[in-house]
């Protein structure tokens, strides 16, 4: 298994900031085709993303509590703010 740690970059449209600054950030690990990627997402987006992956997509998502600084935000995080 390959592990990929995607660091935050300055090219992200939201500047790496949460679309829901009043919610805590959650650290998630996504495993697809033998590769593991780590992202940060606001609580709402993380929960909707986990539900989406578990029902309709291949792969495994693991949620970790704690520190999210320096971790790239979930791509298209805003799309997961509504179920």
C-alpha positions as a Markdown table, in Angstrom:
| # | Residue | x | y | z |
|---|---|---|---|---|
| 1 | Unk | 0.0 | 0.0 | 0.0 |
| 2 | Unk | 1.3 | 3.5 | -0.9 |
| 3 | Unk | 0.6 | 6.3 | 1.5 |
| 4 | Unk | 0.2 | 9.8 | 0.1 |
| 5 | Unk | 0.3 | 12.8 | 2.3 |
| 6 | Unk | -1.0 | 15.8 | 0.4 |
| 7 | Unk | 0.1 | 19.0 | 2.0 |
| 8 | Unk | -1.9 | 22.2 | 1.9 |
| 9 | Unk | -1.1 | 24.3 | -1.2 |
| 10 | Unk | -1.7 | 28.0 | -2.0 |
| 11 | Unk | -3.6 | 27.2 | -5.2 |
| 12 | Unk | -6.8 | 26.1 | -3.4 |
| 13 | Unk | -9.7 | 28.5 | -4.1 |
| 14 | Unk | -10.7 | 28.8 | -0.5 |
| 15 | Unk | -7.1 | 29.3 | 0.7 |
| 16 | Unk | -7.2 | 26.2 | 2.8 |
| 17 | Unk | -9.9 | 27.6 | 5.1 |
| 18 | Unk | -13.0 | 25.7 | 6.2 |
| 19 | Unk | -16.3 | 26.5 | 4.5 |
| 20 | Unk | -17.8 | 26.2 | 8.0 |
| 21 | Unk | -15.4 | 28.0 | 10.4 |
| 22 | Unk | -17.8 | 27.4 | 13.4 |
| 23 | Unk | -17.4 | 23.6 | 13.1 |
| 24 | Unk | -14.4 | 21.6 | 14.2 |
| 25 | Unk | -12.2 | 20.1 | 11.5 |
| 26 | Unk | -12.0 | 16.3 | 11.2 |
| 27 | Unk | -9.0 | 14.4 | 9.8 |
| 28 | Unk | -10.0 | 11.7 | 7.4 |
| 29 | Unk | -8.0 | 9.0 | 5.6 |
| 30 | Unk | -9.2 | 7.7 | 2.3 |
| 31 | Unk | -7.9 | 4.4 | 0.9 |
| 32 | Unk | -8.6 | 3.7 | -2.8 |
| 33 | Unk | -6.8 | 1.2 | -5.0 |
| 34 | Unk | -4.0 | 0.6 | -2.5 |
| 35 | Unk | -3.3 | 4.3 | -1.9 |
| 36 | Unk | -4.0 | 6.2 | 1.3 |
| 37 | Unk | -4.6 | 9.9 | 1.3 |
| 38 | Unk | -5.2 | 12.2 | 4.3 |
| 39 | Unk | -7.5 | 15.3 | 4.2 |
| 40 | Unk | -9.1 | 17.7 | 6.7 |
| 41 | Unk | -12.8 | 18.6 | 6.4 |
| 42 | Unk | -15.3 | 20.4 | 8.5 |
| 43 | Unk | -17.6 | 18.1 | 10.5 |
| 44 | Unk | -20.6 | 18.3 | 8.2 |
| 45 | Unk | -18.7 | 17.7 | 5.0 |
| 46 | Unk | -16.8 | 14.8 | 6.6 |
| 47 | Unk | -20.0 | 13.1 | 7.8 |
| 48 | Unk | -21.7 | 13.5 | 4.4 |
| 49 | Unk | -18.5 | 12.3 | 2.6 |
| 50 | Unk | -18.3 | 9.2 | 4.8 |
| 51 | Unk | -21.9 | 8.3 | 4.1 |
| 52 | Unk | -21.5 | 8.9 | 0.4 |
| 53 | Unk | -18.4 | 6.6 | 0.2 |
| 54 | Unk | -19.9 | 3.9 | 2.3 |
| 55 | Unk | -23.1 | 3.7 | 0.1 |
| 56 | Unk | -21.9 | 4.3 | -3.4 |
| 57 | Unk | -18.2 | 4.3 | -3.9 |
| 58 | Unk | -15.4 | 1.8 | -3.6 |
| 59 | Unk | -12.8 | 2.5 | -0.9 |
| 60 | Unk | -12.4 | 2.9 | 2.8 |
| 61 | Unk | -12.7 | 6.1 | 4.8 |
| 62 | Unk | -11.3 | 6.4 | 8.4 |
| 63 | Unk | -12.0 | 9.3 | 10.7 |
| 64 | Unk | -9.3 | 10.5 | 13.1 |
| 65 | Unk | -9.8 | 13.0 | 15.9 |
| 66 | Unk | -7.2 | 15.6 | 16.6 |
| 67 | Unk | -4.7 | 17.9 | 14.8 |
| 68 | Unk | -5.4 | 18.9 | 11.2 |
| 69 | Unk | -2.9 | 21.6 | 10.6 |
| 70 | Unk | -0.8 | 21.2 | 7.5 |
| 71 | Unk | -3.2 | 18.7 | 5.9 |
| 72 | Unk | -4.8 | 19.6 | 2.6 |
| 73 | Unk | -8.6 | 20.1 | 2.8 |
| 74 | Unk | -10.9 | 17.6 | 1.2 |
| 75 | Unk | -11.2 | 18.5 | -2.5 |
| 76 | Unk | -14.6 | 20.0 | -3.4 |
| 77 | Unk | -15.4 | 20.0 | 0.3 |
| 78 | Unk | -18.3 | 22.4 | -0.2 |
| 79 | Unk | -20.2 | 19.8 | -2.3 |
| 80 | Unk | -20.5 | 17.7 | 0.8 |
| 81 | Unk | -22.2 | 20.3 | 3.0 |
| 82 | Unk | -25.7 | 19.0 | 2.0 |
| 83 | Unk | -26.8 | 15.4 | 2.0 |
